[in-house]
């Protein structure tokens, strides 16, 4: 009489174990698998020729930009884009790049009067991994810029705004 109860308990435990082992599979299959990123940034024209963005800076439509991801094992992967009328680019980058060095890189400006790279502002590093706590697939890169051939007349007044007294 005791033996049928033990068989029932063993059968019940086996069913529970089978259900518990199978339960994580549908849950993990239902999770969204993230692939790829949208890298966003802006390209400016340094109209005051001082090396950074100012209120006098303009934004360049039609500038060519790329996202370059480098790895010792996989080599270089490039993803290219062009800025819109606001000087903003949105470049789709496929896959994870956790173990790669990725940077946005200026390629060219359609404005020949503002086509020289601003030194130190021709590249911007971006981290393209989902393994960093960010929930969004959008990654923002620092603004990159070109330098105009001549400074605007209003730049002298603007530069005074950036002057600081010694303390």
FENJO-V540942 format. One record per pair of residues at least 12 apart in sequence whose ideal C-beta (glycine too) atoms are under 8 Angstrom apart, sorted by the first residue. I is the first residue (numbers start at 1). J is the second residue. D is the distance in Angstrom with one decimal. If there is no record, write none. Layout:
BEGIN
I | J | D
I | J | D
END
This chain:
BEGIN
34 | 130 | 5.0
34 | 137 | 6.3
35 | 94 | 6.9
35 | 95 | 6.4
35 | 96 | 7.8
36 | 92 | 6.3
36 | 93 | 5.9
36 | 94 | 4.8
36 | 95 | 6.2
36 | 137 | 6.8
37 | 92 | 7.6
37 | 93 | 4.8
37 | 128 | 5.1
37 | 137 | 5.2
37 | 138 | 7.2
37 | 139 | 5.3
38 | 90 | 5.7
38 | 91 | 7.3
38 | 92 | 6.0
38 | 93 | 7.6
38 | 137 | 5.9
38 | 138 | 4.8
38 | 139 | 7.2
39 | 67 | 5.1
39 | 79 | 7.7
39 | 89 | 7.8
39 | 90 | 7.4
39 | 91 | 4.7
39 | 93 | 5.7
39 | 104 | 6.2
39 | 126 | 5.6
39 | 128 | 7.5
39 | 138 | 8.0
39 | 139 | 5.2
39 | 140 | 8.0
39 | 141 | 6.0
40 | 88 | 6.7
40 | 89 | 6.9
40 | 90 | 5.2
40 | 91 | 7.9
40 | 138 | 6.0
40 | 139 | 7.2
40 | 140 | 5.5
40 | 141 | 7.0
41 | 65 | 7.4
41 | 88 | 7.3
41 | 89 | 5.9
41 | 104 | 5.7
41 | 124 | 6.4
41 | 140 | 6.5
41 | 141 | 3.7
41 | 142 | 6.9
41 | 143 | 6.3
41 | 144 | 6.7
42 | 59 | 5.9
42 | 83 | 7.4
42 | 86 | 7.4
42 | 87 | 4.8
42 | 88 | 5.2
42 | 89 | 7.5
42 | 143 | 4.8
42 | 144 | 7.8
43 | 59 | 6.7
43 | 60 | 4.9
43 | 63 | 4.2
43 | 65 | 6.5
43 | 83 | 5.1
43 | 87 | 5.1
43 | 89 | 6.9
43 | 106 | 6.7
43 | 109 | 7.6
43 | 143 | 7.2
43 | 144 | 5.6
43 | 145 | 6.6
43 | 146 | 7.2
44 | 57 | 4.4
44 | 58 | 6.8
44 | 59 | 5.5
44 | 60 | 6.9
44 | 87 | 6.3
44 | 143 | 5.6
44 | 144 | 7.6
44 | 145 | 4.4
44 | 146 | 7.6
45 | 57 | 6.2
45 | 58 | 4.7
45 | 59 | 7.2
45 | 60 | 5.5
45 | 109 | 7.7
45 | 111 | 6.7
45 | 114 | 3.9
45 | 145 | 6.7
45 | 146 | 5.5
45 | 147 | 7.6
45 | 148 | 5.6
46 | 114 | 7.8
46 | 118 | 5.2
46 | 121 | 7.9
46 | 145 | 5.1
46 | 146 | 6.9
46 | 147 | 4.7
46 | 148 | 6.4
47 | 114 | 7.6
47 | 148 | 5.0
47 | 151 | 6.9
47 | 152 | 4.9
47 | 155 | 7.1
48 | 151 | 5.4
48 | 152 | 6.3
48 | 155 | 3.8
48 | 158 | 6.2
48 | 159 | 6.9
49 | 147 | 5.5
49 | 148 | 6.5
49 | 150 | 7.8
49 | 151 | 4.9
49 | 155 | 7.6
50 | 155 | 7.6
50 | 159 | 6.8
50 | 162 | 8.0
51 | 118 | 5.7
51 | 119 | 6.9
51 | 120 | 7.0
51 | 121 | 7.1
51 | 147 | 7.9
52 | 118 | 7.6
52 | 121 | 7.1
52 | 145 | 7.7
53 | 143 | 5.6
53 | 145 | 6.8
54 | 155 | 8.0
54 | 158 | 5.9
54 | 162 | 8.0
55 | 158 | 6.7
56 | 152 | 5.8
56 | 154 | 6.3
56 | 155 | 6.2
56 | 158 | 5.5
57 | 145 | 7.4
58 | 87 | 7.8
58 | 114 | 7.9
59 | 83 | 7.5
59 | 86 | 5.8
59 | 87 | 2.6
59 | 88 | 7.6
60 | 83 | 6.1
60 | 87 | 5.2
60 | 109 | 5.6
60 | 110 | 7.2
60 | 111 | 5.9
60 | 114 | 6.7
60 | 146 | 6.6
61 | 83 | 5.8
61 | 84 | 6.4
61 | 85 | 4.8
61 | 86 | 7.5
61 | 87 | 6.3
61 | 110 | 7.5
62 | 82 | 6.0
62 | 83 | 6.3
62 | 110 | 4.0
63 | 82 | 6.9
63 | 83 | 4.5
63 | 87 | 7.1
63 | 89 | 7.5
63 | 106 | 7.0
63 | 107 | 7.7
63 | 108 | 6.9
63 | 109 | 5.2
63 | 110 | 6.7
63 | 146 | 7.5
64 | 80 | 6.8
64 | 81 | 7.7
64 | 82 | 5.7
64 | 106 | 7.8
64 | 107 | 3.9
64 | 108 | 4.7
65 | 80 | 7.2
65 | 81 | 5.5
65 | 82 | 7.2
65 | 83 | 6.8
65 | 89 | 4.8
65 | 91 | 6.8
65 | 104 | 5.9
65 | 105 | 6.9
65 | 106 | 6.1
65 | 107 | 6.2
65 | 144 | 7.4
66 | 78 | 5.1
66 | 79 | 6.5
66 | 80 | 4.5
66 | 81 | 7.3
66 | 91 | 7.5
66 | 104 | 7.3
66 | 105 | 5.2
66 | 107 | 5.9
67 | 79 | 4.5
67 | 80 | 7.9
67 | 81 | 7.8
67 | 91 | 5.1
67 | 93 | 5.3
67 | 102 | 6.2
67 | 103 | 7.3
67 | 104 | 5.4
67 | 105 | 7.6
67 | 126 | 6.9
67 | 128 | 8.0
68 | 102 | 6.9
68 | 103 | 5.6
68 | 104 | 7.9
68 | 105 | 5.4
69 | 93 | 7.4
69 | 97 | 4.7
69 | 100 | 4.4
69 | 101 | 7.0
69 | 102 | 4.2
69 | 128 | 6.8
70 | 100 | 6.1
70 | 101 | 5.0
70 | 102 | 7.7
71 | 97 | 8.0
71 | 99 | 6.4
71 | 100 | 4.3
71 | 101 | 7.5
74 | 100 | 7.2
77 | 97 | 7.9
77 | 100 | 7.8
79 | 91 | 5.2
79 | 92 | 6.7
79 | 93 | 4.9
79 | 94 | 7.5
80 | 107 | 7.5
89 | 104 | 7.9
91 | 104 | 7.6
93 | 128 | 5.9
96 | 128 | 7.1
96 | 129 | 5.7
96 | 130 | 6.5
96 | 131 | 7.7
97 | 128 | 4.0
97 | 129 | 6.4
98 | 128 | 7.7
98 | 129 | 3.8
98 | 131 | 5.5
100 | 128 | 7.5
101 | 125 | 7.5
102 | 125 | 7.1
102 | 126 | 5.2
102 | 127 | 7.2
102 | 128 | 4.9
103 | 123 | 4.9
103 | 124 | 6.4
103 | 125 | 5.1
103 | 126 | 6.7
104 | 123 | 6.8
104 | 124 | 4.8
104 | 126 | 6.1
104 | 141 | 4.3
104 | 144 | 6.6
105 | 122 | 6.9
105 | 123 | 5.3
106 | 122 | 4.8
106 | 123 | 7.4
106 | 144 | 5.0
106 | 145 | 7.9
106 | 146 | 7.2
109 | 146 | 4.7
111 | 146 | 7.5
113 | 148 | 6.0
113 | 149 | 5.3
114 | 146 | 4.8
114 | 147 | 6.8
114 | 148 | 4.4
114 | 149 | 7.3
115 | 146 | 5.7
116 | 146 | 6.2
116 | 147 | 4.7
116 | 149 | 7.7
117 | 145 | 7.8
117 | 146 | 6.2
117 | 147 | 7.3
118 | 144 | 7.7
118 | 145 | 4.2
118 | 146 | 6.4
118 | 147 | 5.0
121 | 142 | 8.0
121 | 143 | 7.3
121 | 144 | 5.3
121 | 145 | 4.5
122 | 144 | 6.0
122 | 145 | 8.0
123 | 144 | 7.0
124 | 141 | 4.2
124 | 142 | 4.1
124 | 143 | 7.6
124 | 144 | 5.7
125 | 141 | 7.8
126 | 139 | 4.9
126 | 140 | 7.9
126 | 141 | 5.0
127 | 139 | 6.9
END
